[in-house]
Amino acid sequence: VSLADGNVTITNATHSGRTILVPDGGQDNTYTLPAPIAGSVFRFVYAGAAADATDAIIITPGNTNFFIGGVTFLDSDNAISSVFSNGSSNSSIQLNVPAGFDVTIVGLNTTNYQIFGNVTSTTAPAFADQ
C-alpha cells in the first residue's frame, strides 16, 4: 500500500498485514496507528528515491498505547547502534531524515505494540511520549 505525502491515519482493514510504502515527504508526515489488536502487523518501508529531508513519525492513537522494543540504527557514517523505547510511556517514534527504513510494528495486546526493524540515516531515530 503506497501512502500519500501527508499525515495518514492507519487502519487495520487497509494496512494490517501489508507492506506500507512511505514516500519521500514534502514535510514531516505523521502516521497514526489504530488501537492495538493482538496479531495486527504494520510494516513501514521507505520508498523514496533519495535520502529524505523530512521525517516520518509513527504514533499510537493515544498516551495509553506504548511501543515495546527498538530499532537498529545504521548511521550513514558507518556506525551501528540500537535505539529502544522505554516500554512504559513512549507512544511515538520519529524516523529522522531517513535514507531508508524497514520497521515492523506488531500488536501485542489491546495496550502495547512491539516494534523492531532498522533505520538508515545521518540522525538517530527517537522514541518519545506524545
C-alpha positions as CSV (number, residue, x, y, z in Angstrom):
1,V,0.0,0.0,0.0
2,S,1.5,3.3,-1.1
3,L,0.9,6.2,1.3
4,A,0.2,9.8,0.0
5,D,2.5,12.6,1.0
6,G,0.7,13.9,4.1
7,N,-0.5,12.8,7.5
8,V,-2.3,9.4,7.4
9,T,-4.5,7.5,9.8
10,I,-3.5,3.8,9.5
11,T,-6.3,1.2,9.7
12,N,-6.4,-2.5,10.3
13,A,-8.7,-3.1,7.3
14,T,-6.5,-1.2,4.8
15,H,-2.9,-1.6,6.2
16,S,-2.5,-4.5,8.6
17,G,-0.6,-7.4,7.0
18,R,0.6,-5.4,4.1
19,T,3.8,-3.6,3.3
20,I,3.2,0.2,3.8
21,L,5.3,2.2,1.4
22,V,6.2,5.6,2.8
23,P,7.1,8.4,0.3
24,D,9.8,10.9,0.3
25,G,7.8,13.6,2.1
26,G,7.4,17.2,1.3
27,Q,7.1,17.9,5.0
28,D,7.3,15.8,8.2
29,N,4.5,13.3,7.9
30,T,2.7,11.6,10.9
31,Y,1.2,8.1,10.6
32,T,-1.3,7.4,13.4
33,L,-1.8,3.7,14.2
34,P,-5.2,2.3,15.2
35,A,-5.8,0.9,18.7
36,P,-3.6,-2.2,19.2
37,I,-5.1,-5.6,18.4
38,A,-3.1,-8.7,19.2
39,G,-1.6,-10.0,16.0
40,S,-2.1,-7.0,13.8
41,V,1.1,-6.2,11.8
42,F,2.2,-3.0,10.1
43,R,5.4,-2.9,8.1
44,F,6.6,0.6,7.1
45,V,9.2,0.7,4.3
46,Y,10.8,3.9,3.0
47,A,10.1,4.1,-0.7
48,G,11.8,7.4,-1.6
49,A,14.4,7.6,-4.4
50,A,16.9,9.5,-2.3
51,A,17.6,10.4,1.3
52,D,14.6,12.4,2.6
53,A,15.0,15.9,4.0
54,T,11.9,15.4,6.2
55,D,10.8,12.9,9.0
56,A,8.4,10.0,9.2
57,I,6.7,10.0,12.6
58,I,4.7,6.9,13.7
59,I,2.4,7.4,16.7
60,T,0.0,5.2,18.7
61,P,-3.6,6.5,19.0
62,G,-3.0,7.8,22.5
63,N,-0.8,8.1,25.5
64,T,-2.1,4.8,26.9
65,N,-0.7,2.7,24.0
66,F,3.0,2.2,24.0
67,F,5.9,0.8,22.0
68,I,8.0,-2.1,23.4
69,G,11.3,-2.9,21.7
70,G,13.6,-0.9,19.5
71,V,15.2,-0.5,16.1
72,T,18.8,-0.8,14.8
73,F,20.2,2.5,13.7
74,L,22.6,2.3,10.7
75,D,24.3,5.7,10.7
76,S,25.3,6.8,7.2
77,D,28.8,7.3,8.6
78,N,29.1,3.5,9.1
79,A,28.3,3.4,12.8
80,I,25.7,0.9,14.1
81,S,23.7,1.2,17.3
82,S,20.3,0.4,18.8
83,V,17.5,2.8,19.9
84,F,15.0,1.5,22.4
85,S,11.6,2.6,23.7
86,N,11.2,2.7,27.4
87,G,8.2,0.3,27.2
88,S,6.0,2.3,29.5
89,S,5.3,5.7,28.1
90,N,6.9,6.0,24.6
91,S,4.0,6.3,22.1
92,S,5.9,7.9,19.3
93,I,8.9,7.2,17.1
94,Q,10.4,9.8,14.8
95,L,12.4,8.5,11.9
96,N,14.7,11.5,11.3
97,V,15.7,12.4,7.7
98,P,15.8,8.7,6.6
99,A,17.9,7.3,3.7
100,G,16.0,4.1,4.3
101,F,13.9,2.2,6.9
102,D,12.1,-1.1,7.3
103,V,10.2,-1.0,10.6
104,T,7.6,-3.6,11.7
105,I,5.0,-2.9,14.4
106,V,3.0,-5.8,15.8
107,G,0.0,-5.5,18.2
108,L,0.9,-7.5,21.3
109,N,-2.5,-7.0,23.1
110,T,-5.0,-4.1,23.4
111,T,-2.4,-1.8,25.1
112,N,1.0,-2.3,23.5
113,Y,2.8,-2.6,20.2
114,Q,6.1,-4.5,19.6
115,I,8.5,-2.6,17.4
116,F,11.6,-3.8,15.5
117,G,13.5,-3.1,12.3
118,N,16.2,-0.9,11.0
119,V,16.6,2.8,10.1
120,T,19.4,4.3,8.0
121,S,20.1,8.0,8.3
122,T,22.6,10.6,9.5
123,T,20.4,11.3,12.5
124,A,19.2,8.6,15.0
125,P,15.5,7.8,15.3
126,A,13.9,8.9,18.6
127,F,11.2,7.5,20.8
128,A,9.1,9.9,22.8
129,D,5.9,10.4,24.7
130,Q,3.1,12.2,22.7
